[in-house]
Amino acid sequence: MNNVQANLHARVHNWADSIGFRLNASQTNKKSKIITNHYFFETFNFFEKARENDLNHSKFLCFDMYGEKVNVNSLLDLQAAFFENISQLK
């Protein structure tokens, strides 16, 4: 299972780099040692949380066009939310 999470991390970052996402902010909670990275492109944002830079435990979160929270379990989840959001731009 750990390999699947690391693979998801690599796929998400490769896709985000190819689209042109930028790191907006990075926060570290020193007590819990959780790092939260905020990425954005145009009107779309997603977050990555990892404990002590452990890629095996990275979690991704984004919001759909209605502002509902979407847990990202695959690259397709993130891409679907992204393209729905981008399609609403006029």
Backbone hydrogen bonds, N-H to C=O, Kabsch-Sander energy under -0.5 kcal/mol:
donor,donor_aa,acceptor,acceptor_aa,energy
5,Q,1,M,-1.7
6,A,2,N,-2.3
7,N,3,N,-2.3
8,L,4,V,-2.4
9,H,5,Q,-2.4
10,A,6,A,-2.2
11,R,7,N,-2.6
12,V,8,L,-2.8
13,H,9,H,-2.3
14,N,10,A,-2.5
15,W,11,R,-2.4
16,A,12,V,-2.8
17,D,13,H,-2.2
18,S,14,N,-1.8
19,I,15,W,-2.0
20,G,16,A,-2.2
21,F,16,A,-2.4
22,R,40,F,-2.4
24,N,22,R,-0.7
24,N,38,H,-3.3
25,A,38,H,-1.3
27,Q,36,T,-2.7
29,N,34,I,-2.7
30,K,28,T,-0.9
33,K,29,N,-2.1
34,I,29,N,-0.9
35,I,50,A,-3.4
36,T,27,Q,-3.0
37,N,35,I,-0.5
37,N,48,E,-2.9
38,H,25,A,-3.0
39,Y,37,N,-0.5
39,Y,46,F,-2.9
40,F,22,R,-2.2
41,F,44,F,-2.3
44,F,41,F,-2.8
46,F,39,Y,-2.2
47,F,61,L,-3.3
48,E,37,N,-2.4
49,K,59,K,-2.7
50,A,35,I,-2.3
52,E,33,K,-2.4
52,E,50,A,-0.7
54,D,51,R,-1.9
55,L,53,N,-1.0
57,H,54,D,-1.7
58,S,55,L,-1.3
59,K,49,K,-2.5
60,F,72,V,-0.5
61,L,47,F,-2.2
62,C,70,V,-2.2
63,F,45,N,-0.7
64,D,68,E,-2.6
67,G,64,D,-2.1
70,V,62,C,-3.4
72,V,60,F,-1.8
73,N,71,N,-0.8
78,L,74,S,-1.3
79,Q,75,L,-2.6
80,A,76,L,-2.7
81,A,77,D,-1.9
82,F,78,L,-2.3
83,F,79,Q,-2.9
84,E,80,A,-2.0
85,N,81,A,-2.0
86,I,82,F,-2.7
87,S,83,F,-1.9
88,Q,84,E,-0.7
88,Q,85,N,-1.0
89,L,86,I,-1.5
